[in-house]
Amino acid sequence: MIDLIKNKEILVVGMARSGLAAVELISQYDAARITVSDSKKPADLKSELSQLKRYQNVDIAAGSNSPELVTENLSFIVKSPGVPPHIDIFKKASEVGIPVISEIELAYAFIKAPIIGVTGTNGKTTTTALITAMLEESRFEPVISAGNIGNPLSGLAGKFSPQGIIVAELSSFQLEDIKLFRPFVAVFLNFAEDHLDYHGSIEKYFKAKVRILENQSAGDYAVLNAGDRAVASLQEKSRGRVLWFDRSPVHVGVGLEDGWITLYNPGSEPRKICPRYEVALPGDHNLENALAASTAAWAAGADPEAIGRTLGSFRGIEHRLEYVRTVNGIDFINDSKGTNPGATIKALESFPGRNKVLIAGGKDKGSDFAELAKIIKSEVRKLILLGETKDKLAEAVDKTDFSEYLLVADLKEAVSAAFKEAQPGDLILLSPACASWDMFNNYEERGELFKELVSYLPAEFKGKEKITNG
């Protein structure tokens, strides 16, 4: 890879965290010129442009990802995750024959530490953080979470000990453009419809996810969900050793038996790790995350007792079913990372028996909300809708004869409306079922604003007057 950088011209498309990390990495290896483009206007990129000023050989192209940036002089193009693959700049690259790689592919060429990769439609962030905690409890050092969870992989290249372990959350956006990237443990959690606006079809979305397995060898591990038909079918595609996780006993891996999370290893007696009721994370979907994380950590060499201790103590991550506060007897839960209908369904089902006020809506990713609408009818007392998809979501719930919803302009109005509608004992849940990009830079920003608004409630919202639809 160094030969493809030194004295060469490189184009990085996208100025978000991954793009900036890619520029920093490339700049260390004497590239002749690095061009960085982004569709956002300079006024919306003040922080990013400020960071890029420290590099001597960087050209900025803000305001468009123009195909004119692609010339035959380029060595390769780095595509940041989230940049649509079908835009003209990549069509031009294909025509000219310029390779396009993902940021994780670039980073992989320089990272010497083993990588555990976690993908799937839902649960990636929680599972990644849980595996990291299990390895730390087993006294692995250093261990770090990376990828789609905070730390871009390129930011670790050359800075992370080869004796450590990296646990990387990997989206379909990142996996779509890999060439050699290879995790020694690949975890595929589940699969459901998502990101159709990006990939164009559910088949292409699945194909991008499956790439996590394609470079593995016989000495690697594929951790697969035995209870998910699409994921389980990948057994035949795996070149590594397949380990299963499921809510029932499995041949090899981690399952559930007699109320215990249990480790199964052929030739040995099943080993009980942790009682189901002691798992600290709430909800059945988090049981699957716990099973998957236990399997992956065990594959990496974690001690089963340490795995069990972690299951009993790990209480989740920010923006994923995160308890915020209780105000006037009303619980507020931040699930801003619930960015597709399946995630929101799981969030709603994580609090059985509770009356819920749901705040949902955001960037339209081409999702079908029909199944979510059915769950809303049975689980939600009042629905607050905002963002680009609010009318689409309203239409979906209308078809189920659910009419207890309000359309609002922004998150501040949504929190106000939800609080006025809720009664003591209710639960107000932000779980948008959509991406954040219509109103926010990312789901973290959306979740932080939600928590900030909730913190103001006692001072700002003294009245509990009823709001009517329309």
Secondary structure by P-SEA (a helix, b strand, c coil): cccccccbbbbbccccaaaaaaaaaaaaccccbbbbbbcccccccaaaaaaacccccccccccccccccccccccbbbbccccccccaaaaaaaaabbbbbcaaaaaaacccccccccccccaaaaaaaaaaaaaaaaccccccccccccccccccccccccccccccccccccccccccccccbbbbcccccccccccccaaaaaaaaacccccccccbbbbbccccccccccccccccbbbbbccccccccbbbccccbbbbbccccccccccccccccccaaaaaaaaaaaaaaaaacccaaaaaaaaacccccccccccccccccbbbbbccccccaaaaaaaaacccccbbbbbbccccccccaaaaaaaaaacccbbbbbccaaaaaaaaaaaaccccbbbbccaaaaaaaaaaaccccbbbbcccccccccccccaaaaaaaaaaaaaacccccccccccccc
